[in-house]
Amino acid sequence: MTDVGEAFRQNEILLTGSNGFLGKVVLGLLLDRYPHLKHVHLLLRPGTYPTAAERFEHEVLESPALVALVERLGRTHLRKKVTVWEGDVGEEDAGLSAGDLERLRGRIQVMINCAGKVDFFPPVDESLRANVEGVEHVVGLAKKLGAKLVHVSTCFVAGEAEGLIEESDAILGFYPRRSNGRDLSFDHRREIQYLRDQIRLIEESAEGTPHLKESRERRVALGRRRAEHWGWVNTYTYTKSLGEQIIASEPDLDWAIVRPAIVESALRFPFPGWIEGGRTAAPLVLMALGGMKHWPVRRDTPLEVVPVDLVAAALLVVAATVLCGRHERVYQLGTADVHPIRLGPLVHLLVRESQRRNRGNGGVSWMFRWWVGASPARIVTASEMRRRRERFERRLRKIQNLLEGMNRMARTASLPGRRSLFQLTSKLRTLELRAKFREQTLDQYLPFVLHNRYIFESENIRAAYARLTPRDRELLPWDPEHIHWKKYWVEHQIEGIEKWVQPEAVKEWAFKI
């Protein structure tokens, strides 16, 4: 059996990304379930704070995810068990000084790398620095420290896909349109060098000119173009796959890659519904709450969502398994292979819940009530969605032209009511801009809800759990088959997003879309 508690009592851990959504839950779960662990080291940039230690105090320990834990364990205990090191995975040796490296060498047995950039289409140099060069530096650090590595990637490195994605698929040389194992078209080192060369050319062409926006757009376009060329659905998954291939090409490193699906609100820990930042599904939820009724999705396609605390628990299990030398190379963390939530029922659930919550809201303007209506959700094709979008834009332009004509007449004849006409024109213009924003947001999600159908095999994590002690299975549950999806989406996702994901912007979202 794998004794997780014993593995953590005997071995020290280095965790990156502890200030992120997943990183906070990993750290909290580790300290909560195994308070007698030997030691955990955190690699953290100072950010806007004078020191990394101050950032840890304010962004991590004072986070709602850890407040109760800190009160219960006490800061004295935490200072004994946790050390913060100032560093940055974007730099050589992760930004650690020579002295810090010497102090850590031989102490760290396993590194858990949760650092990375999750934006779908950022400028490619930003994604390259976080998801590729960051991995290069983490690999180099693990080798210098003599540590094993557990790296957090994403299931969606699969790119364009249809059906079951197996954990045994090759990593090196992979690209989504690869036809077979003899296809040697893709080499990650050559691709990374190509990106660096192209980024340099863009920077040189922008040097000494004021066209910073144009330079950024070109870097965004470069990442999108390369991802589409090979079959990845966005820059994020493209660069995460490059990072995986860097790890898989290392002959002198003991490693495991953990691939979560869409990481969303907590099921149990630190409390039901905890979520932070603009998670992948949050815009979809907010669009539903804002009254979107026509959805270009495939009814029978499962949305591969997994609660963050299940991911954190599985990550700790993999780390213990790596420490014990019993690990597989890849652990996918999905739910659809045992307990899918399909998009058709999910969309209807979200729209019904939106209408229930907005019903009787006297403070909502007539324009919003007209836009939301009370009709049920409709599943439409992408072409039908485009036609509806075009019809809406034509009708909106007609109304705007009519109002502009009335405004001109009112000004010419000095008629009353000009202020009201101007306000109505402004509201219609805002409605148009927000509708465009919604459509652009939805377009980014079409690969996940319409164009591809993903089911991620998650056998390796189940096998790892089968070897755990009964106590560890209780402390670190992995039980997606028992999730009550309706309750999870209504009471965890929706309520968590409304409370924790930019709460000041939630009401604005209702009018944006």
C-alpha positions, 0 to 999 in steps of 0.5 A, a space after each residue: 500500500 502507498 502510505 501518503 502520510 508516511 511519505 510526507 513525514 519523511 520527505 520535503 516538498 517544493 511547491 510552485 504556484 501556491 498563490 494561484 487557485 489550485 496552488 492555494 487548495 493544494 497547500 491548504 489540503 496538505 497542511 490540513 490533512 497532514 499537519 505532521 508533514 516534514 516540511 513544505 517549501 514555497 517558491 514565490 515571486 514578490 509581485 507588487 509586494 516588497 518581499 515574497 514573504 509579504 505576498 505569501 502573508 497577504 495573498 495566501 494566508 489571508 485568502 478565504 481558502 486558508 483563513 480558517 486553516 490558519 486560525 486552527 493551526 496557528 501561525 507558529 505551527 505554519 512557520 515551522 512547517 512552511 518556508 517561503 523562497 523568493 524566486 520566479 520560474 520564468 528565470 534561470 534556476 527559478 530565480 533562486 540565488 546560489 546561496 539558496 540553491 546550496 541550502 536547498 540541495 539535497 533537502 527537496 525530494 519532490 517538486 510540485 509545479 502548479 505555476 503557469 499561464 491559463 489565458 487562451 490567447 495571450 501574446 505568445 511570448 507571455 505564454 512561452 515564458 510561463 508555460 515553456 521557459 518556466 518548465 525548462 527552468 523548473 526541470 533544471 532546478 529539479 535536476 540541480 536539487 536532486 528532486 523528482 518532479 510532478 508537473 501540472 498540465 491540462 487534459 486539453 493538450 489533446 487539441 482537436 479530438 473526438 472521443 476517448 483520450 487515452 493516458 498512454 498516448 505518446 508525449 514526445 513528437 505529439 501534435 493533435 493532427 499526428 496520424 501515427 507514431 511514425 509521423 516525425 513532423 513535429 519537434 518541440 525544440 525546433 518549434 520553440 526555436 521558431 517561436 523565439 525567432 519570430 518573436 524577436 523579428 516582431 520586437 525588432 520591427 516594433 523597436 523605436 516605433 509607437 505601434 505597441 498595440 500592433 506588436 501585441 496583436 502580432 504576437 497574439 496572432 503568432 500563437 493562434 496561427 501556430 496552434 491552429 497549424 498543428 491542431 491545438 485549439 488555443 495558445 494555452 494548450 499549445 504551449 502546455 504541450 510544449 512544456 510536457 515535451 520538454 519534461 518527457 525529453 529529459 533522460 535524467 529526471 524522474 517525473 509524472 505529469 498530472 492533467 486536470 480537465 476544467 478545474 472549477 469550484 470546490 466540492 468540499 475543501 476549503 468549503 463548498 463553492 470556493 472559486 477564484 479568478 475567471 475560471 474556464 466555465 465562469 463566463 459560460 455561467 455568467 452568460 447564462 445568468 445574463 439571459 443567453 438563451 441560444 447555445 451552439 453546443 452539442 447536446 450529448 457532449 460532456 463538459 469535462 469539469 472537475 472540482 478543484 479539491 478533487 484535483 488537489 487531492 489527486 495531485 498529492 496522491 500522485 506526489 506520494 506515489 512518485 516519492 514511493 517510486 510506483 508512478 505512471 507517467 501521465 495522470 488525467 483527471 476527468 469525470 466524463 469517463 465515469 460520470 458525465 454531465 452533458 451540455 444539453 441538460 447543463 445549458 437548460 439547467 443554467 438558463 432555468 436557474 437564471 430565470 428563477 433568480 431574475 424573476 421578480 427582480 424589480 430593479 432590472 430594466 425593461 430592456 434587460 427583461 426584453 433581452 432575457 425573456 422567459 423562453 427556455 434554452 435552445 440548442 442551435 448550430 453554429 451557422 444558426 447562431 451566426 444568422 441570429 447574430 446578424 439579424 440582431 445586429 441589423 435590427 439594432 442598427 435600424 432602431 439606432 438609425 430611427 433614434 438618431 433621426 428622432 434626435 435630429 428632429 428634436 434638436 432642430 425643432 427644440 422639442 422636449 424629450 431630447 435627454 431621454 432619447 439620448 439616454 436610450 440611444 446610449 443604452 442601445 449602443 451599450 447593448 450592442 457592444 456587450 452583445 459583441 463581447 458575449 459573442 467573442 467570448 463564446 467563440 473562444 469556447 466553441 472548441 470545447 462545447 461544439 467542435 470537439 468531444 472530449 472524454 478523458 481516460 482517468 484509469 491511472 489515478 483510480 489505480 493509484 487510489 486503489 493502492 492507498 491506505 483506507 485512511 489516505 483514501 478518506 483524507 484525500 478523496 477522489 470520487 467524481 462518480 458520486 458528484 450530484 451534478 445539479 446540486 454542484 452547478 446550482 449550489 457550488 458553481 453558480 453561487 461560488 461564481 456570484 460570490 467569489 469571481 469578481 463579485 463587483 462585476 457580476 451585476 454588470 455581466 447581467 447587462 453586458 450580455 
